[in-house]
Amino acid sequence: MTLKSLTYTSLARLDLTADDLEAIHRTARDVNALEGVTGLLIFNGTHFLQIIEGSPAAIDGLVERLRQDRRHSGLEVRDEREVSERSFPDWSMELVRVSASFFEAKETVSDRLPETISDPVRDRVIRMTEAISGTVSF
Ligand SMILES: Cc1cc2nc3c(=O)[nH]c(=O)nc-3n(C[C@H](O)[C@H](O)[C@H](O)COP(=O)(O)O)c2cc1C
């Protein structure tokens, strides 16, 4: 089966509440479990970074829904590729809340990533975490 992995960043709605975040996470886990989508959602208080992986149809459908979702804006696809295996096979959607400071965020993310993850994927997650931290322009 062909698998697709897509990484995007977006800007959370300014008045997003903790309840909104919980609701997003709950929907993501429930729907993804049904659709065979797995991945990681990082939130640093202002921005989202999400990696989603699954069948091309499931990923394309999800991105369409994400683009319509008013709880965030400015969705930018940062990476999209065919992969031979999942990087997050056990996570229907893992939410990782991180500090706005890149140095703290990097530590939190590094601690939470699965040990089995490949170096290129680990590097991409860290690089993208830096991008949403605002320490580099993007
Ligand atoms: C940052 C963010 C991440 C999301 N992640 C997912 C996800 O992984 N899977 C999912 O089904 N919905 C996710 N959603 C919710 C979708 O945008 C959408 O509301 C949901 O899939 C239900 O779609 P529907 O209202 O068209 O039925 C996310 C929303 C936001 C704002």
The ligand as a MOL file (V3000), in Angstrom:
LIG
                    3D

  0  0  0     0  0            999 V3000
M  V30 BEGIN CTAB
M  V30 COUNTS 31 33 0 0 0
M  V30 BEGIN ATOM
M  V30 1 C -4.3490 22.0670 14.1330 0
M  V30 2 C -5.4360 21.0950 13.7630 0
M  V30 3 C -5.1260 19.7460 13.6050 0
M  V30 4 C -6.1090 18.8300 13.2500 0
M  V30 5 N -5.7740 17.5260 13.0580 0
M  V30 6 C -6.7050 16.6540 12.6210 0
M  V30 7 C -6.3710 15.3100 12.3430 0
M  V30 8 O -5.2410 14.8580 12.5170 0
M  V30 9 N -7.3690 14.4890 11.9050 0
M  V30 10 C -8.6460 14.9300 11.7260 0
M  V30 11 O -9.4970 14.1400 11.3050 0
M  V30 12 N -8.9960 16.1890 11.9860 0
M  V30 13 C -8.0590 17.0600 12.4280 0
M  V30 14 N -8.4190 18.3590 12.6850 0
M  V30 15 C -9.8300 18.7440 12.5580 0
M  V30 16 C -10.2260 18.9330 11.1150 0
M  V30 17 O -9.8280 20.2150 10.6710 0
M  V30 18 C -11.7650 18.7740 10.9710 0
M  V30 19 O -12.4180 19.6720 11.8280 0
M  V30 20 C -12.2000 17.3570 11.3190 0
M  V30 21 O -11.4850 16.4300 10.5690 0
M  V30 22 C -13.6980 17.1400 11.0660 0
M  V30 23 O -14.0120 17.4760 9.7680 0
M  V30 24 P -15.5030 17.8330 9.3530 0
M  V30 25 O -15.9390 18.9190 10.2880 0
M  V30 26 O -15.4240 18.2690 7.9280 0
M  V30 27 O -16.2830 16.5760 9.5540 0
M  V30 28 C -7.4510 19.2850 13.0620 0
M  V30 29 C -7.7420 20.6490 13.2240 0
M  V30 30 C -6.7650 21.5480 13.5840 0
M  V30 31 C -7.1040 23.0020 13.7640 0
M  V30 END ATOM
M  V30 BEGIN BOND
M  V30 1 1 1 2
M  V30 2 1 2 3
M  V30 3 2 2 30
M  V30 4 2 3 4
M  V30 5 1 4 5
M  V30 6 1 4 28
M  V30 7 2 5 6
M  V30 8 1 6 7
M  V30 9 1 6 13
M  V30 10 2 7 8
M  V30 11 1 7 9
M  V30 12 1 9 10
M  V30 13 2 10 11
M  V30 14 1 10 12
M  V30 15 2 12 13
M  V30 16 1 13 14
M  V30 17 1 14 15
M  V30 18 1 14 28
M  V30 19 1 15 16
M  V30 20 1 16 17
M  V30 21 1 16 18
M  V30 22 1 18 19
M  V30 23 1 18 20
M  V30 24 1 20 21
M  V30 25 1 20 22
M  V30 26 1 22 23
M  V30 27 1 23 24
M  V30 28 2 24 25
M  V30 29 1 24 26
M  V30 30 1 24 27
M  V30 31 2 28 29
M  V30 32 1 29 30
M  V30 33 1 30 31
M  V30 END BOND
M  V30 END CTAB
M  END
